[in-house]
Amino acid sequence: MNRVLIRLAQKVIAGIIMVLVVASLTFFLVRLMPGDPVAAEYDKLVMNGMNPTQAMSQVRVMYGFIPHQPLWQQYLHYLNELVHFNLGQSISYEGVPVLHIILAGAPWTLVLVFTGLVVSFVIGVLAGVIAAVKRSSPIGNILSVTGSLLHGIPQFVMGLLLAYLFATVWAIFPFGSPYNAEYTPGLNWPFISSIIRHAILPVATYALSSYGGWLLTMKSSVITVLGDDFILASEVRGIKPRIRTGYIAHNAILPLFTILTLSIGFMFGGSVFIEQIFDYPGLGQLLVTSIGVRDYPLMSGAFLLITVGVIVANIVTDLLYSVVDPRIRR
């Protein structure tokens, strides 16, 4: 128990250090970009006749920092605010707290990302086992070929293709916005069903674009496990093929847990394109908006939240790995 707590503490400390490193890199990178809307707002107030001291105070109240301060002073102020969970005020949303904007957009991205990830992982793993066990049969060849084809299609191409076919040509699913504006938001079936219908195409885009990778990886892992000694021993002892397949799948799926964690970061990256295509008000949409208007606080906050999500997922996966694989505990 003590060893588990020590390992958890080490992972948490490493995660906090990683968050600080990413937050620092994000802070300097976004401020080295050309254009400064905060400084432009300050100059505008001064040109309109406001006293420079008053203009500087107003800009500081609105955006959380003084644009003409040295960069290192802005950085120290940023770290101090970050420790107090204050991500600053948005520039593009006229002084609205960044934390409020991100918390409003994060649920849309989380629902799409994790639903698509779970669907693609489960179906891809099952199909990978079948493709490996029956690799010499027609069904195994069909699964391998379809997995290879889907794996080679980028997410934004998949999204555009699904939107064109199912929303434009056949008009089966709605397109644009996360729900129908005619329904009143709340716990009522018309509103919930509208959210589900609008989410089908984005989730399908996530699932189909990553399904091929899971299938091919699981197939390769199963084929590797098929050559292990315990498989030969189970055949000699006369264990039923169905039970033997369960043991094979259990051992073959272990390497996929690490890939599952890393894929979370890639899925968040893909949300930029998918949310743009389907007009979803998630983190991807916020990133595009903030980059377009040089909204430093919103950019930093969105990147930081994605980073924290990936780091937390890594910590949880590392701890769960010892539960899935007893050899780690020993």
Secondary structure as UniProt FT lines:
FT   HELIX           2..31
FT   HELIX           37..47
FT   TURN            48..49
FT   HELIX           52..63
FT   TURN            67..68
FT   HELIX           71..83
FT   TURN            84..85
FT   TURN            91..95
FT   HELIX           98..133
FT   TURN            134..136
FT   HELIX           138..151
FT   HELIX           155..162
FT   HELIX           163..169
FT   TURN            181..182
FT   HELIX           189..226
FT   HELIX           229..236
FT   TURN            237..238
FT   HELIX           241..252
FT   HELIX           254..278
FT   HELIX           283..292
FT   TURN            293..294
FT   HELIX           296..324
FT   HELIX           326..329
//
